[in-house]
Amino acid sequence: MKSFSLHEPSNEARQTIESIMVDDSSLKLLPTHCINASGELEGFQLNVPANAKGGVLPINRTMFHGTSLFEVNSTSGAFNADIMRLQQTGDTRARMSELMSKVSRDALGKEVSFFSV
């Protein structure tokens, strides 16, 4: 672990760091690192091997508040189509709304009940 922190990580932060590290990974603590009100570690950079499964990534709900940055390097050319779709702008909201409407329409009459069990 490399630290750019202005203070030592708390015991809780150290335990979190130990739990997310996998073989051949590295972590940098940023000066703003902390344990937030939800008990999640914030303010770090984690590098994992390219062959690691996605399950090793410490994803929490605050990562979707627009404050996270992911960098993906690809040596095989184009990224996954779903990742590329996220970069598209313009009609994304309309397309997602259309998708949700289709899911709702297709689900009509197929609701699950305890009688199905």
C-alpha positions in Angstrom: 0.0 0.0 0.0 1.3 3.4 -1.0 -0.1 6.3 1.0 -0.4 10.0 0.1 -2.5 10.5 3.2 -2.0 13.3 5.7 -2.8 10.9 8.5 -2.6 7.2 9.3 -5.6 5.1 8.3 -7.9 4.2 11.2 -8.1 0.6 12.3 -11.4 0.3 10.5 -9.8 1.6 7.3 -6.9 -0.8 7.6 -9.3 -3.7 8.0 -11.2 -2.6 4.9 -8.0 -2.3 2.9 -6.9 -5.8 4.0 -10.2 -7.2 3.0 -10.2 -5.8 -0.6 -6.6 -6.6 -1.5 -6.0 -9.6 -3.7 -2.8 -11.2 -5.0 -0.8 -8.8 -7.2 -3.1 -5.8 -6.4 -1.9 -2.4 -5.2 -3.7 0.4 -3.4 -2.9 4.1 -3.0 -4.5 6.1 -0.2 -5.4 9.6 -1.2 -5.1 12.6 1.1 -8.9 12.7 1.4 -9.4 9.1 2.4 -11.9 8.4 5.1 -14.6 6.0 6.3 -17.9 7.6 5.4 -21.1 7.6 7.4 -22.2 4.3 5.8 -18.9 2.7 6.9 -17.4 2.6 3.4 -13.8 3.5 2.6 -13.5 6.4 0.3 -10.5 8.1 -1.3 -8.3 5.4 -2.7 -7.0 4.0 -6.0 -7.1 0.2 -6.3 -5.2 -1.6 -9.1 -6.0 -5.2 -9.7 -4.5 -7.7 -12.3 -6.2 -7.8 -15.7 -7.2 -11.4 -15.2 -9.0 -10.7 -11.9 -12.7 -11.3 -11.8 -15.1 -8.4 -11.4 -16.1 -9.6 -8.0 -12.9 -8.3 -6.5 -13.8 -4.7 -7.2 -15.1 -3.0 -4.0 -18.2 -1.5 -5.4 -20.6 0.4 -3.1 -23.7 2.5 -3.7 -21.9 5.8 -3.4 -19.8 5.0 -6.4 -22.9 5.8 -8.5 -23.2 9.3 -7.2 -20.9 10.6 -9.9 -17.7 10.8 -7.9 -16.0 7.7 -9.1 -13.6 7.3 -12.1 -12.8 4.0 -13.7 -10.0 3.5 -16.3 -10.1 0.4 -18.4 -7.2 -0.5 -20.6 -7.9 -2.9 -23.5 -5.2 -4.6 -25.6 -7.8 -6.5 -27.6 -9.5 -3.6 -29.4 -13.0 -2.6 -28.7 -14.5 -2.7 -25.3 -17.6 -4.6 -24.3 -20.7 -3.2 -26.2 -22.4 -2.4 -22.8 -19.4 -0.2 -21.7 -19.4 1.6 -25.0 -23.2 2.2 -24.7 -22.5 4.1 -21.4 -20.4 6.6 -23.3 -23.1 7.4 -25.8 -24.9 10.7 -25.2 -28.1 12.1 -26.6 -31.0 9.7 -26.6 -29.9 7.6 -23.7 -32.7 8.7 -21.4 -35.3 8.0 -24.1 -33.8 4.6 -24.9 -33.8 3.6 -21.3 -37.4 4.8 -20.9 -38.3 2.7 -23.9 -36.6 -0.3 -22.5 -38.3 0.0 -19.1 -41.7 0.3 -20.9 -41.0 -2.8 -22.9 -40.0 -4.7 -19.8 -43.2 -3.6 -18.1 -45.4 -4.5 -21.1 -43.7 -7.9 -21.5 -44.2 -8.7 -17.8 -47.9 -8.1 -17.7 -49.8 -11.2 -16.8 -46.5 -13.0 -15.8 -46.5 -11.8 -12.2 -45.1 -14.3 -9.7 -47.2 -15.5 -6.8 -46.8 -18.0 -4.1 -49.0 -20.3 -6.1 -46.2 -20.7 -8.5 -43.9 -22.2 -5.9 
